[in-house]
Amino acid sequence: MKFLRIGTKGKEKPAALDKNAKIRDLSSHITDFDPENLNFETINKLSKINLETLPELSPSERIGPCIFKPGKFVAIGLNYSDHAKETGAKAPTEPIVFMKATSSINGPNDDIKISKDSKKLDWEVELGIVIGKNLKNITEEEAPDHILGYCLVNDISEREWQIEKSGQWVKGKSNDTFGPIGPYLVTKDEISDVNNLNLSLDVNGKRMQTGNSKTMIFNVNFIISYLSKFMSLQTGDIITTGTPPGVGMGMKPQVFLKSGDKMRLSIDNLGEQNSKVVPE
């Protein structure tokens, strides 16, 4: 199933796409797609509903973040060898782990706000994993049993804050609006091979990133198992898995986002995002 949240900020309704891609209101069956409800039992109940009997929501309404208030927003860095090369970094021998503040989460088509102090604002199209069952210290073989689904993520990054101001990457990754997710939370049964998904990102109509999840250094199951050795993961947590080559930092000369720029992101079967950079 493809789940989404529809409405103005703070007043989104849980919804799903029916077989004709019409948006159906699920608010009579679930309060929201939050950690309390994002589990296999709830999703199984929703899958048995005849969506065509539910109220239809207008496709012109705003699409909000596909998850409401996840507990964690974990990220994996330099997970495509060609992206590591373009940034001048060595491909990691173990996953690079950092956090994005959950307050960075944004709707898939909401504006990206550029701070007056920002000098090097960059883009990163990424595959996001959504956890559907609490876990700790599991094997790769056990990992699929804990995946609820997937979503599209734009890991917006301020490179000066991330790299030149020392300390942790989290500083360059966590400003408000730096974490667009969605439009859809797509349940894993809709994805035939998560390790063979095409990813792309355009800026102002020009293709910047083209990649495929099969070239990730560490695949989805490995990432979940690896993280579980260092922290527990709970239902609704998001893991964003790294970006393919084509980021602004890796270009010669470097190219960074400015006010007025428009981005379009896409991943096979996960939908697309369309956002605009605006002054903060």
C-alpha positions as CSV (number, residue, x, y, z in Angstrom):
1,M,0.0,0.0,0.0
2,K,0.9,3.6,-0.5
3,F,0.2,5.8,2.6
4,L,0.4,9.5,2.8
5,R,-0.7,12.5,5.0
6,I,-2.9,15.2,3.5
7,G,-3.6,18.7,4.7
8,T,-2.1,21.9,6.1
9,K,0.9,21.8,8.4
10,G,-0.2,20.4,11.8
11,K,-3.6,19.3,10.5
12,E,-2.7,16.4,8.1
13,K,-5.1,13.5,7.7
14,P,-3.8,9.9,7.2
15,A,-4.7,8.6,3.8
16,A,-3.9,5.9,1.2
17,L,-4.0,5.6,-2.5
18,D,-6.6,3.3,-3.9
19,K,-6.2,1.0,-6.9
20,N,-7.1,4.0,-9.2
21,A,-4.5,6.2,-7.5
22,K,-7.3,8.3,-5.8
23,I,-6.5,9.6,-2.3
24,R,-8.7,8.1,0.4
25,D,-9.2,9.4,3.9
26,L,-8.2,6.9,6.6
27,S,-8.9,9.1,9.6
28,S,-11.9,7.0,10.5
29,H,-9.6,4.0,11.0
30,I,-6.3,5.5,12.2
31,T,-5.4,8.7,14.0
32,D,-2.1,9.2,12.2
33,F,1.0,7.5,10.8
34,D,3.1,7.9,14.0
35,P,5.3,5.5,16.1
36,E,2.2,4.3,18.0
37,N,0.5,3.1,14.8
38,L,3.3,2.2,12.4
39,N,3.4,-1.5,13.1
40,F,2.5,-4.6,11.2
41,E,-0.7,-5.2,13.1
42,T,-2.1,-1.8,12.1
43,I,-1.0,-2.0,8.5
44,N,-2.5,-5.5,8.2
45,K,-5.9,-4.1,9.4
46,L,-5.7,-1.2,6.9
47,S,-4.9,-3.5,4.1
48,K,-8.2,-5.2,4.5
49,I,-10.3,-2.0,4.1
50,N,-12.1,-1.4,0.8
51,L,-10.5,1.9,0.1
52,E,-13.1,2.8,-2.5
53,T,-15.8,3.1,0.3
54,L,-13.8,5.9,2.1
55,P,-14.1,9.7,1.4
56,E,-11.9,10.9,-1.4
57,L,-9.5,13.7,-0.7
58,S,-8.5,16.3,-3.3
59,P,-5.2,15.7,-5.1
60,S,-4.6,19.5,-5.0
61,E,-4.3,19.5,-1.2
62,R,-0.8,19.7,0.4
63,I,1.0,16.4,1.0
64,G,2.7,16.4,4.4
65,P,5.6,14.3,5.6
66,C,4.6,10.6,5.4
67,I,5.4,10.0,9.0
68,F,4.4,12.1,12.0
69,K,7.0,12.7,14.8
70,P,9.3,9.6,14.3
71,G,11.5,8.9,17.3
72,K,14.7,8.8,15.3
73,F,16.0,10.0,11.9
74,V,19.2,8.1,11.3
75,A,21.4,8.6,8.3
76,I,24.2,6.7,6.6
77,G,27.0,8.7,4.9
78,L,29.1,8.0,1.8
79,N,27.2,4.8,1.1
80,Y,27.8,4.9,-2.7
81,S,31.5,4.5,-3.7
82,D,31.2,6.8,-6.6
83,H,29.7,9.5,-4.4
84,A,32.6,9.1,-1.9
85,K,35.0,9.5,-4.8
86,E,33.5,12.7,-6.0
87,T,33.7,14.2,-2.5
88,G,37.4,13.3,-2.2
89,A,36.7,10.7,0.6
90,K,37.7,7.1,0.8
91,A,34.9,4.6,0.6
92,P,34.1,3.6,4.2
93,T,34.8,0.1,5.4
94,E,32.0,0.4,7.9
95,P,28.8,2.5,7.7
96,I,29.2,6.2,8.6
97,V,26.3,7.0,10.9
98,F,24.9,10.3,11.9
99,M,21.6,11.8,12.9
100,K,19.3,14.4,11.4
101,A,17.2,16.3,13.9
102,T,13.5,15.2,13.6
103,S,12.6,18.9,13.6
104,S,14.2,19.0,10.1
105,I,11.4,16.9,8.7
106,N,9.4,18.6,5.9
107,G,6.7,17.7,3.4
108,P,7.8,16.4,0.0
109,N,6.8,19.5,-1.9
110,D,7.2,22.1,0.9
111,D,9.7,25.0,0.5
112,I,13.3,24.5,1.6
113,K,14.4,27.4,3.7
114,I,17.9,28.8,3.1
115,S,19.4,30.6,6.1
116,K,21.0,34.0,5.6
117,D,24.1,32.4,7.0
118,S,24.1,29.5,4.4
119,K,26.9,29.5,1.8
120,K,26.9,25.9,0.6
121,L,23.4,24.4,0.5
122,D,23.4,21.0,-1.2
123,W,21.0,18.2,-2.3
124,E,21.0,14.4,-1.8
125,V,18.3,12.1,-3.1
126,E,18.1,9.0,-0.9
127,L,16.2,5.8,-0.1
128,G,14.6,5.9,3.3
129,I,13.7,2.8,5.4
130,V,10.8,2.8,7.8
131,I,11.0,0.5,10.8
132,G,7.8,-1.4,11.7
133,K,8.9,-3.6,14.6
134,N,11.1,-2.7,17.6
135,L,14.6,-4.2,17.4
136,K,18.0,-4.5,19.0
137,N,21.1,-6.5,18.0
138,I,19.5,-8.5,15.1
139,T,21.1,-10.3,12.2
140,E,20.9,-9.4,8.5
141,E,18.6,-12.4,8.0
142,E,16.2,-11.0,10.6
143,A,16.2,-7.4,9.2
144,P,13.4,-7.8,6.6
145,D,11.0,-8.9,9.4
146,H,11.4,-5.4,10.9
147,I,11.0,-3.3,7.8
148,L,7.6,-1.7,7.4
149,G,8.3,0.1,4.1
150,Y,10.3,2.7,2.3
151,C,10.1,6.4,1.4
152,L,11.9,9.0,-0.6
153,V,14.2,11.4,1.3
154,N,16.1,14.5,0.4
155,D,19.0,14.8,2.8
156,I,19.5,18.6,2.4
157,S,23.0,19.5,3.6
158,E,24.8,22.7,4.4
159,R,28.3,21.7,3.5
160,E,30.1,24.6,5.3
161,W,28.3,23.7,8.5
162,Q,28.8,20.0,8.0
163,I,32.5,20.0,7.1
164,E,34.2,23.3,7.8
165,K,32.8,24.0,11.3
166,S,34.3,20.9,12.8
167,G,32.4,18.5,15.1
168,Q,29.6,16.2,13.9
169,W,27.8,16.2,10.5
170,V,24.5,16.7,12.3
171,K,25.1,20.5,12.3
172,G,24.9,20.6,8.5
173,K,22.0,18.2,8.2
174,S,19.4,19.4,10.7
175,N,18.2,22.9,10.0
176,D,14.4,23.3,9.7
177,T,13.1,21.9,6.4
178,F,16.3,20.0,5.7
179,G,14.5,16.6,5.8
180,P,11.7,16.3,3.2
181,I,10.2,12.8,3.4
182,G,7.5,11.2,1.2
183,P,5.2,11.7,-0.6
184,Y,4.4,8.1,0.3
185,L,5.2,5.5,2.9
186,V,5.3,2.5,0.6
187,T,4.9,-0.9,2.3
188,K,7.7,-3.4,1.5
189,D,5.4,-5.8,-0.4
190,E,5.1,-3.1,-3.1
191,I,8.8,-3.1,-3.7
192,S,10.0,-6.2,-5.6
193,D,13.7,-5.5,-5.2
194,V,14.8,-2.7,-2.9
195,N,18.4,-3.3,-4.1
196,N,17.6,-2.3,-7.6
197,L,15.8,1.0,-7.5
198,N,16.6,4.0,-9.8
199,L,17.1,7.3,-8.1
200,S,17.3,10.8,-9.7
201,L,17.4,14.4,-8.8
202,D,17.1,17.5,-11.1
203,V,17.8,21.1,-10.2
204,N,16.0,23.7,-12.3
205,G,15.2,21.0,-14.9
206,K,18.8,19.8,-15.2
207,R,19.7,16.3,-14.2
208,M,22.2,16.3,-11.4
209,Q,22.0,12.8,-9.8
210,T,21.3,9.5,-11.4
211,G,21.9,6.3,-9.5
212,N,20.6,2.9,-8.5
213,S,20.4,1.3,-5.0
214,K,22.3,-1.7,-6.3
215,T,25.5,0.3,-6.1
216,M,25.2,1.0,-2.4
217,I,28.2,-0.2,-0.4
218,F,26.1,-1.4,2.4
219,N,22.6,-2.8,1.6
220,V,19.4,-2.3,3.5
221,N,19.6,-5.4,5.6
222,F,23.2,-4.9,6.5
223,I,22.5,-1.3,7.6
224,I,19.6,-2.3,9.9
225,S,21.6,-5.1,11.5
226,Y,24.7,-2.9,11.8
227,L,22.7,0.0,13.5
228,S,21.0,-2.5,15.8
229,K,24.3,-3.4,17.4
230,F,24.7,0.2,18.6
231,M,21.2,1.4,19.3
232,S,17.6,0.0,19.5
233,L,15.3,1.0,16.7
234,Q,11.6,1.6,17.3
235,T,8.5,1.6,15.1
236,G,8.3,4.7,12.9
237,D,12.1,5.3,13.0
238,I,13.5,6.4,9.6
239,I,16.9,5.4,8.2
240,T,18.1,7.2,5.2
241,T,20.7,5.2,3.3
242,G,23.1,7.6,1.4
243,T,23.1,9.2,-1.9
244,P,24.5,8.5,-5.4
245,P,27.0,10.8,-7.2
246,G,26.0,14.2,-8.5
247,V,25.9,16.4,-5.5
248,G,26.8,20.1,-5.8
249,M,29.9,19.7,-3.6
250,G,31.4,17.1,-5.9
251,M,31.2,19.3,-9.1
252,K,34.0,21.3,-10.5
253,P,33.4,24.1,-9.9
254,Q,31.1,23.4,-7.0
255,V,27.5,24.3,-7.4
256,F,25.2,25.1,-4.5
257,L,21.5,25.9,-4.1
258,K,20.3,29.5,-4.0
259,S,16.9,31.1,-3.4
260,G,14.5,30.4,-6.2
261,D,16.1,27.0,-7.2
262,K,13.7,24.1,-7.8
263,M,14.4,20.5,-7.2
264,R,12.6,17.4,-8.5
265,L,13.5,14.0,-6.9
266,S,12.3,10.5,-7.9
267,I,12.8,6.9,-6.9
268,D,11.2,3.9,-8.6
269,N,7.8,3.1,-7.0
270,L,8.3,5.7,-4.2
271,G,6.9,8.8,-6.0
272,E,8.6,12.2,-6.5
273,Q,9.2,15.4,-4.6
274,N,9.1,18.9,-6.0
275,S,10.4,21.7,-3.8
276,K,11.6,25.2,-4.0
277,V,14.4,27.0,-2.1
278,V,13.2,30.2,-0.4
279,P,14.8,32.7,2.1
280,E,14.4,31.7,5.7
